Amino acid sequence: MHAPSRPPLAGPPPLPWARLATLACLMALTWTGCSSPEEAVITDTTAPPVEAVQARRGGLPLSERLSGTIRADNQVVLYPEITGRIAEVFAEDGDTVKTGEPLVRVNDDQVREQVRQSEAGHRISAARLRQAQARLAEAEAQARRSAELNARNLVSDLEYETLAAQRESAAADVELAEAELEQAAAGLAERRDLLSKAIVRAPVNGIVGSRRAEVGMQASPAAPLFTLGDLSNLHVRVNLTDAMIGYIEVGQSANLIVEDFLGDTEPLAGRVARISPFLNEVTRSTEAEITITASDSRLRPGMFLPVDILYGESQQATLVPTSALFTDPNTGREGVFVLTGEPLDPAAVQQRPDALSAPRDVEFRPISVIARGAQEVAVAEVNATDWIVTLGQDLLSANARTQARARPVTWSHVMELQGLNREDLLLEVLEATGRDS
């Protein structure tokens, strides 16, 4: 299945040690050619030795290289909700805590005093309500007697109406006292809730980190105390542009590029779990979350790492190794060196792996890149039967050479060479030097 059309991908930058790789392999070519003259057909020593591989037909997995940040599940930053001096700290960096477990206690003497005052105010309001209720009961009793007497014409209408008005006033006093009691109860509850916030508790299960809380420090709602998260479940967050949303979808695979202490990189598998549907109005980007399918002890929340999201496959085209790409220093055009004339014999790769061919015509052919992969590039101007120079381009370009002595190699050899790091290449040079001496 082909991915939606999109602008050509910018491939990975050229390896910074490409010249060292060329040096190591060409030294090996020179030594093998000199040590086994009966296997090498050399008629012109001015033609430089190169390595060449036959191009092939195929499609490339399309990927988008993004920068991601690792986060823990339920990762939260804890802030105090009240201001005051920190009296106690119950947790250290690396401690595992459960929901509700206390982490910090802020000095609460002032808040406790406010609670006592609120409790006293609540009791006063309750007493006033009882007084108002007693006055209302008395006024209602007098109003009932007045109504009975007024019915028998024993009390004047004025006295009856006066007692009825007093009853209404007493009822209003009760409503006012009830409202004051509710207000006092709300204030007391607020003070008690504030007192409970003097102890900062873990909102989720997790591991404590980034501790900033110290006894005696002034705590405030603007100053974080801890970071808390579940390190057993990590994910990566990346930013997607509005254009990327057209071809990156939930469920697509991803490779997380993790570097070890030796500088080697190893991909970890992941998957696009969710994409926010809302774009930032300024950056026109949104956030995506990538789950990590396998745990790795090297991963820590806050780490920055490259992420390749795999979103499809390119169209079928001619594939060449990335090491074959060469930029003409005169024109700035990107291209490859192609051996012309009779093609090399692929059987020579197995039969005579160290042999160099007779001088072959070679030409620099500019290319247009259809898609770029990690180690292969899909191009349009090269045939699948062409032999492409993968090492030695600098020697051809430096003196405008039009011929080269080629050693045919396999794709696996080229891929292995492209995967070598600087230290491995240097070791090859040193070992080869030792053998030659």
Backbone torsions as a table, in degrees:
resi	resn	phi	psi	omega
1	MET	NA	135.0	-177.8
2	HIS	-92.1	148.1	178.8
3	ALA	-80.7	161.2	175.8
4	PRO	-59.1	150.7	-180.0
5	SER	-65.3	145.7	179.8
6	ARG	-158.7	167.2	-179.9
7	PRO	-60.7	151.8	179.5
8	PRO	-55.1	141.3	-178.2
9	LEU	-74.8	144.5	170.6
10	ALA	-85.0	117.9	-175.1
11	GLY	-77.1	177.1	178.8
12	PRO	-65.5	146.4	-178.5
13	PRO	-64.7	155.4	178.5
14	PRO	-56.9	146.0	-179.0
15	LEU	-63.3	131.3	-177.5
16	PRO	-66.0	-17.0	179.8
17	TRP	-104.8	22.9	-178.1
18	ALA	-60.0	-39.2	-179.8
19	ARG	-65.7	-36.5	176.3
20	LEU	-65.2	-38.5	177.0
21	ALA	-62.6	-44.2	178.6
22	THR	-60.3	-44.8	-179.9
23	LEU	-60.3	-47.0	-177.5
24	ALA	-61.3	-47.1	-175.3
25	CYS	-73.3	-37.2	178.4
26	LEU	-70.3	-31.8	173.3
27	MET	-63.2	-41.9	178.5
28	ALA	-64.5	-40.5	178.1
29	LEU	-61.2	-43.2	-178.1
30	THR	-65.4	-43.7	-179.2
31	TRP	-65.7	-44.8	-179.2
32	THR	-66.0	-36.9	179.0
33	GLY	-65.7	-37.5	-178.0
34	CYS	-78.5	-31.0	-176.3
35	SER	-80.3	-18.6	-178.4
36	SER	-131.4	67.4	-175.1
37	PRO	-65.4	-23.9	-179.0
38	GLU	-73.2	-18.4	-179.7
39	GLU	-93.9	-15.9	-175.9
40	ALA	-106.7	135.1	178.1
41	VAL	-98.9	99.9	-175.3
42	ILE	-119.6	113.4	178.6
43	THR	-112.2	-15.7	-178.3
44	ASP	-142.3	103.9	-176.3
45	THR	-73.7	-9.2	178.3
46	THR	-79.5	-17.4	177.4
47	ALA	-78.5	120.0	-174.8
48	PRO	-69.1	150.6	176.1
49	PRO	-77.3	139.6	177.9
50	VAL	-139.9	165.8	170.4
51	GLU	-107.9	142.5	-178.4
52	ALA	-138.4	146.3	177.1
53	VAL	-130.6	150.8	179.5
54	GLN	-82.2	131.5	178.3
55	ALA	-63.0	166.5	179.0
56	ARG	-143.2	166.3	-177.6
57	ARG	-100.6	139.7	177.3
58	GLY	170.2	-175.0	177.5
59	GLY	-117.3	155.6	179.7
60	LEU	-109.6	140.1	170.7
61	PRO	-66.2	129.1	-179.6
62	LEU	-85.8	136.0	-178.8
63	SER	-140.2	154.1	176.7
64	GLU	-118.4	117.6	179.4
65	ARG	-85.0	121.1	-179.2
66	LEU	-127.6	164.2	175.5
67	SER	-103.4	127.5	-176.8
68	GLY	-122.0	161.9	176.8
69	THR	-124.2	130.7	-179.1
70	ILE	-79.5	136.4	175.3
71	ARG	-134.0	152.5	175.4
72	ALA	-88.1	152.0	174.5
73	ASP	-63.7	141.2	-178.3
74	ASN	56.3	34.2	178.6
75	GLN	-75.6	122.1	-177.3
76	VAL	-135.5	151.2	173.3
77	VAL	-103.8	127.7	-175.4
78	LEU	-96.7	131.4	177.2
79	TYR	-121.4	147.6	172.8
80	PRO	-73.2	151.0	179.7
81	GLU	-99.3	-5.5	176.0
82	ILE	-130.4	161.3	178.6
83	THR	-98.4	138.2	178.8
84	GLY	165.3	173.8	177.4
85	ARG	-77.3	140.4	177.3
86	ILE	-75.1	123.3	-178.1
87	ALA	-93.1	-37.6	-178.3
88	GLU	-146.0	146.4	173.3
89	VAL	-123.2	123.0	-173.2
90	PHE	-102.1	-7.1	-174.1
91	ALA	-132.7	149.0	177.0
92	GLU	-117.0	165.2	174.8
93	ASP	-57.4	132.8	178.5
94	GLY	92.6	-8.5	179.2
95	ASP	-71.9	141.0	174.3
96	THR	-93.8	126.7	-176.9
97	VAL	-126.5	159.9	177.4
98	LYS	-111.9	162.5	-179.4
99	THR	-56.1	130.3	178.9
100	GLY	90.8	-8.8	-178.6
101	GLU	-72.4	134.3	-178.1
102	PRO	-69.2	141.0	178.9
103	LEU	-116.1	-40.8	-177.1
104	VAL	-145.0	143.0	171.8
105	ARG	-120.1	123.4	177.4
106	VAL	-90.1	141.9	178.7
107	ASN	-54.6	124.7	-172.0
108	ASP	-118.1	20.5	-177.8
109	ASP	-59.8	-44.7	-178.6
110	GLN	-64.5	-41.7	-179.7
111	VAL	-67.6	-38.5	177.3
112	ARG	-61.1	-39.6	177.3
113	GLU	-64.3	-38.6	176.8
114	GLN	-64.9	-35.4	177.3
115	VAL	-65.5	-42.8	178.3
116	ARG	-62.1	-41.4	178.5
117	GLN	-65.2	-39.1	178.7
118	SER	-66.7	-37.0	177.7
119	GLU	-64.9	-40.3	177.6
120	ALA	-65.7	-42.9	177.9
121	GLY	-62.6	-35.8	178.2
122	HIS	-66.1	-40.1	178.8
123	ARG	-66.6	-38.9	178.0
124	ILE	-62.2	-44.9	179.9
125	SER	-63.9	-36.4	178.1
126	ALA	-66.7	-39.9	179.3
127	ALA	-66.5	-40.3	178.3
128	ARG	-64.1	-35.9	177.6
129	LEU	-65.3	-41.8	178.5
130	ARG	-64.1	-39.8	176.3
131	GLN	-60.7	-45.1	-179.1
132	ALA	-64.5	-38.2	178.7
133	GLN	-66.0	-37.0	178.4
134	ALA	-66.4	-42.8	178.6
135	ARG	-64.7	-36.5	178.2
136	LEU	-66.2	-40.7	179.1
137	ALA	-62.6	-41.7	178.9
138	GLU	-65.4	-42.7	-179.1
139	ALA	-66.1	-37.3	178.8
140	GLU	-66.6	-38.9	179.1
141	ALA	-64.4	-44.5	179.1
142	GLN	-65.0	-37.3	-179.7
143	ALA	-66.0	-38.6	178.5
144	ARG	-64.6	-44.7	178.9
145	ARG	-62.9	-40.7	-179.1
146	SER	-63.6	-37.2	180.0
147	ALA	-65.8	-40.5	179.6
148	GLU	-65.1	-44.4	-179.6
149	LEU	-67.5	-37.0	179.8
150	ASN	-66.4	-32.0	177.7
151	ALA	-66.1	-28.5	178.9
152	ARG	-98.9	13.9	178.3
153	ASN	61.2	30.4	178.4
154	LEU	-97.1	-12.7	178.1
155	VAL	-131.2	140.5	-178.1
156	SER	-70.9	158.2	177.5
157	ASP	-60.6	-33.9	-179.5
158	LEU	-64.5	-45.9	-179.8
159	GLU	-65.3	-38.6	178.9
160	TYR	-63.4	-45.2	-180.0
161	GLU	-67.0	-35.3	178.3
162	THR	-63.9	-45.3	178.9
163	LEU	-66.4	-34.8	176.5
164	ALA	-65.0	-39.5	178.2
165	ALA	-65.9	-38.5	177.6
166	GLN	-63.6	-36.4	177.0
167	ARG	-64.6	-42.7	178.3
168	GLU	-63.0	-39.7	178.1
169	SER	-64.6	-40.5	178.9
170	ALA	-66.3	-36.8	177.4
171	ALA	-64.6	-38.9	177.5
172	ALA	-65.3	-38.5	177.4
173	ASP	-62.1	-37.5	178.0
174	VAL	-65.0	-45.0	178.9
175	GLU	-61.1	-40.3	178.7
176	LEU	-64.7	-43.3	179.8
177	ALA	-65.7	-36.3	177.6
178	GLU	-65.1	-41.1	178.7
179	ALA	-64.4	-41.8	178.1
180	GLU	-63.9	-35.9	178.4
181	LEU	-68.2	-40.8	176.9
182	GLU	-62.7	-41.2	178.5
183	GLN	-63.5	-42.8	179.1
184	ALA	-65.6	-38.8	178.9
185	ALA	-65.5	-39.8	178.4
186	ALA	-65.5	-41.6	177.9
187	GLY	-63.8	-39.5	178.5
188	LEU	-65.7	-42.8	178.7
189	ALA	-62.9	-38.7	178.9
190	GLU	-64.1	-43.0	179.3
191	ARG	-66.7	-39.1	178.6
192	ARG	-67.0	-38.0	177.2
193	ASP	-65.0	-39.7	177.3
194	LEU	-63.7	-37.3	178.0
195	LEU	-64.9	-38.8	178.8
196	SER	-65.7	-26.6	179.9
197	LYS	-79.0	-4.1	174.5
198	ALA	-65.7	-22.2	175.0
199	ILE	-104.2	116.7	178.6
200	VAL	-85.4	121.6	-176.7
201	ARG	-113.0	156.9	179.6
202	ALA	-69.7	123.0	179.8
203	PRO	-78.7	-19.2	-178.6
204	VAL	-144.0	165.2	171.4
205	ASN	-73.0	141.9	178.4
206	GLY	170.4	-166.4	-179.7
207	ILE	-114.4	136.2	-177.5
208	VAL	-82.2	138.1	176.3
209	GLY	-151.9	173.7	178.8
210	SER	51.9	46.1	-179.2
211	ARG	-67.4	127.9	175.8
212	ARG	-121.6	-5.8	-176.1
213	ALA	-81.1	130.6	175.9
214	GLU	-135.6	145.9	179.5
215	VAL	-61.4	132.3	-179.5
216	GLY	93.1	-12.9	179.9
217	MET	-74.0	145.2	176.9
218	GLN	-78.6	116.9	179.7
219	ALA	-93.3	144.1	177.0
220	SER	-149.3	156.7	-179.3
221	PRO	-61.9	-10.3	179.7
222	ALA	-95.0	-8.0	-176.0
223	ALA	-110.4	118.4	-179.8
224	PRO	-68.8	149.4	179.4
225	LEU	-105.4	-45.8	-176.7
226	PHE	-144.6	164.8	162.4
227	THR	-117.0	135.7	-175.3
228	LEU	-130.7	137.2	179.1
229	GLY	-166.8	165.7	179.9
230	ASP	-93.9	99.6	-176.8
231	LEU	-74.9	-9.8	177.5
232	SER	-75.6	-15.9	178.4
233	ASN	-130.7	109.3	-179.4
234	LEU	-113.9	155.5	174.0
235	HIS	-144.7	168.3	-178.2
236	VAL	-119.0	135.5	177.4
237	ARG	-110.0	131.1	179.2
238	VAL	-129.5	157.5	176.9
239	ASN	-101.0	133.7	178.2
240	LEU	-112.9	136.4	174.7
241	THR	-77.6	167.8	179.8
242	ASP	-63.0	-30.0	178.6
243	ALA	-70.5	-36.6	-177.8
244	MET	-66.2	-27.0	-178.5
245	ILE	-63.3	-20.3	-179.8
246	GLY	-71.6	-22.2	-178.1
247	TYR	-131.7	-9.4	174.6
248	ILE	-98.6	126.4	-173.9
249	GLU	-132.3	161.4	175.3
250	VAL	-63.6	136.2	179.8
251	GLY	101.3	-14.6	179.9
252	GLN	-71.3	150.7	-179.3
253	SER	-77.6	158.1	179.0
254	ALA	-145.9	150.0	174.7
255	ASN	-115.7	126.5	177.8
256	LEU	-98.4	123.3	-175.6
257	ILE	-91.3	107.2	-177.1
258	VAL	-109.6	132.7	-179.7
259	GLU	-102.6	133.3	179.6
260	ASP	-91.8	-175.4	-173.3
261	PHE	-69.3	-15.3	177.4
262	LEU	-90.9	-3.7	-178.0
263	GLY	90.2	-1.2	177.3
264	ASP	-77.5	148.2	179.0
265	THR	-109.9	144.3	179.5
266	GLU	-142.1	125.7	-177.8
267	PRO	-77.3	142.7	171.7
268	LEU	-110.4	143.1	-177.7
269	ALA	-77.8	143.8	176.4
270	GLY	-148.0	-179.5	-178.7
271	ARG	-150.2	139.4	177.0
272	VAL	-70.7	112.5	-174.5
273	ALA	-90.5	-38.6	-178.6
274	ARG	-158.5	154.3	177.6
275	ILE	-133.4	128.0	178.5
276	SER	-67.2	133.5	-179.2
277	PRO	-80.0	-5.1	-175.4
278	PHE	-103.8	131.3	177.5
279	LEU	-94.7	144.0	173.0
280	ASN	-67.2	130.8	-174.1
281	GLU	-69.6	-18.5	-179.0
282	VAL	-95.1	-52.5	-176.4
283	THR	-87.1	-13.2	-176.7
284	ARG	56.6	37.0	178.6
285	SER	-127.9	164.0	177.5
286	THR	-134.8	174.7	-175.0
287	GLU	-111.0	137.8	175.7
288	ALA	-120.8	150.7	-179.8
289	GLU	-117.0	130.6	-179.1
290	ILE	-116.2	121.2	177.6
291	THR	-81.0	150.6	178.5
292	ILE	-104.1	119.5	-173.3
293	THR	-79.5	-17.0	179.6
294	ALA	-133.3	138.9	-179.9
295	SER	-77.3	153.7	179.0
296	ASP	-148.9	127.9	-175.7
297	SER	-66.7	-15.8	-179.9
298	ARG	-78.0	-16.8	-175.1
299	LEU	-82.6	134.8	177.8
300	ARG	-138.4	142.7	176.7
301	PRO	-57.2	137.2	-178.1
302	GLY	96.5	-12.2	178.2
303	MET	-66.5	146.8	178.4
304	PHE	-108.1	128.4	-178.6
305	LEU	-150.8	153.4	176.7
306	PRO	-74.3	147.0	179.2
307	VAL	-132.7	128.4	174.4
308	ASP	-104.4	115.9	176.3
309	ILE	-94.9	122.8	-177.7
310	LEU	-91.9	116.2	-172.0
311	TYR	-121.2	9.4	178.2
312	GLY	158.1	-160.5	-179.3
313	GLU	-136.7	141.7	-179.6
314	SER	-73.1	170.2	174.8
315	GLN	-67.4	158.7	177.9
316	GLN	-65.7	131.1	-177.9
317	ALA	-158.1	177.0	175.7
318	THR	-76.4	132.2	-179.2
319	LEU	-107.7	137.3	173.8
320	VAL	-131.7	153.3	177.3
321	PRO	-66.4	152.2	178.8
322	THR	-64.8	-28.6	179.6
323	SER	-68.0	-15.0	178.9
324	ALA	-78.8	-18.3	-177.5
325	LEU	-68.1	138.6	-179.5
326	PHE	-144.9	136.5	178.4
327	THR	-100.8	119.8	179.7
328	ASP	-64.0	118.3	-177.8
329	PRO	-66.1	-19.7	-178.8
330	ASN	-84.2	-41.5	-176.1
331	THR	-105.8	-18.1	-176.7
332	GLY	77.7	4.4	179.6
333	ARG	-79.0	141.8	176.1
334	GLU	-90.9	136.0	-179.5
335	GLY	-163.1	-165.9	178.9
336	VAL	-136.7	155.4	173.2
337	PHE	-91.6	125.3	-176.5
338	VAL	-114.9	131.6	173.4
339	LEU	-75.4	126.8	-179.3
340	THR	-103.9	175.5	-178.1
341	GLY	82.8	-151.2	-179.3
342	GLU	-64.7	131.0	179.8
343	PRO	-67.8	156.1	175.9
344	LEU	-68.7	156.7	179.1
345	ASP	-86.8	115.2	-179.7
346	PRO	-59.9	-25.5	-179.4
347	ALA	-65.3	-23.4	-179.9
348	ALA	-64.2	-21.6	178.9
349	VAL	-63.4	-38.8	179.2
350	GLN	-87.6	-37.2	-173.2
351	GLN	-78.1	-44.1	-176.5
352	ARG	-135.8	72.2	-172.5
353	PRO	-64.2	-20.2	-177.9
354	ASP	-101.0	1.8	-173.7
355	ALA	-79.8	143.5	173.5
356	LEU	-103.6	141.1	-179.2
357	SER	-76.7	169.2	169.2
358	ALA	-65.3	160.8	179.9
359	PRO	-53.0	129.7	179.3
360	ARG	-117.9	144.5	174.2
361	ASP	-66.2	142.4	-179.6
362	VAL	-138.6	143.2	178.7
363	GLU	-134.5	149.4	175.5
364	PHE	-88.6	123.4	-175.8
365	ARG	-118.0	111.5	176.0
366	PRO	-61.3	147.4	-176.4
367	ILE	-130.6	162.0	169.1
368	SER	-116.0	126.9	-177.0
369	VAL	-84.3	125.6	176.4
370	ILE	-85.7	-43.2	179.3
371	ALA	-157.2	150.1	179.3
372	ARG	-117.4	132.5	172.7
373	GLY	-109.7	-173.0	-179.0
374	ALA	-67.6	-38.8	-177.6
375	GLN	-129.6	-1.7	-179.0
376	GLU	-133.8	154.6	179.5
377	VAL	-131.0	134.2	175.5
378	ALA	-92.2	125.8	-176.1
379	VAL	-128.7	167.0	-174.6
380	ALA	-109.7	-24.3	-171.2
381	GLU	-95.6	11.4	-177.8
382	VAL	-122.6	139.4	176.2
383	ASN	-86.0	153.5	-178.9
384	ALA	-67.0	-16.2	179.6
385	THR	-92.9	-7.0	-177.9
386	ASP	-71.4	147.4	174.0
387	TRP	-98.6	127.4	-171.2
388	ILE	-112.4	134.6	176.6
389	VAL	-74.4	125.6	-180.0
390	THR	-107.6	-20.1	176.0
391	LEU	-142.1	136.6	179.2
392	GLY	108.9	7.1	-178.2
393	GLN	-61.5	-35.3	-179.7
394	ASP	-61.4	-38.7	179.9
395	LEU	-67.1	-36.6	178.4
396	LEU	-70.1	-40.1	-175.5
397	SER	-76.8	-33.6	-172.9
398	ALA	-61.2	-41.6	-177.6
399	ASN	-113.8	19.1	179.3
400	ALA	52.7	44.4	-179.9
401	ARG	-69.9	142.2	177.4
402	THR	-113.0	2.9	177.0
403	GLN	-135.4	155.3	178.7
404	ALA	-151.8	151.6	170.6
405	ARG	-96.5	116.7	-169.8
406	ALA	-105.1	140.0	169.1
407	ARG	-107.1	117.2	179.5
408	PRO	-71.4	134.7	179.6
409	VAL	-129.2	167.3	180.0
410	THR	-92.3	163.6	175.9
411	TRP	-62.2	-38.9	-178.9
412	SER	-62.7	-36.4	177.1
413	HIS	-63.5	-44.6	-179.1
414	VAL	-65.4	-43.2	-179.8
415	MET	-63.3	-39.3	178.5
416	GLU	-64.5	-42.0	179.4
417	LEU	-64.6	-42.4	179.0
418	GLN	-63.9	-26.2	-179.4
419	GLY	-85.1	-7.2	-179.9
420	LEU	-70.9	143.1	174.4
421	ASN	-94.7	178.7	-175.1
422	ARG	-58.4	-42.9	-176.6
423	GLU	-65.4	-39.7	178.9
424	ASP	-63.4	-42.1	-179.7
425	LEU	-65.8	-41.9	178.8
426	LEU	-62.7	-39.0	178.1
427	LEU	-63.2	-39.0	177.1
428	GLU	-61.3	-42.6	179.8
429	VAL	-62.4	-45.3	-178.0
430	LEU	-65.0	-42.6	179.4
431	GLU	-65.0	-42.1	178.3
432	ALA	-63.7	-38.8	177.6
433	THR	-62.2	-41.7	179.4
434	GLY	-64.1	-39.7	180.0
435	ARG	-67.0	-38.4	-176.5
436	ASP	-69.1	-34.1	-178.5
437	SER	-75.9	NA	NA
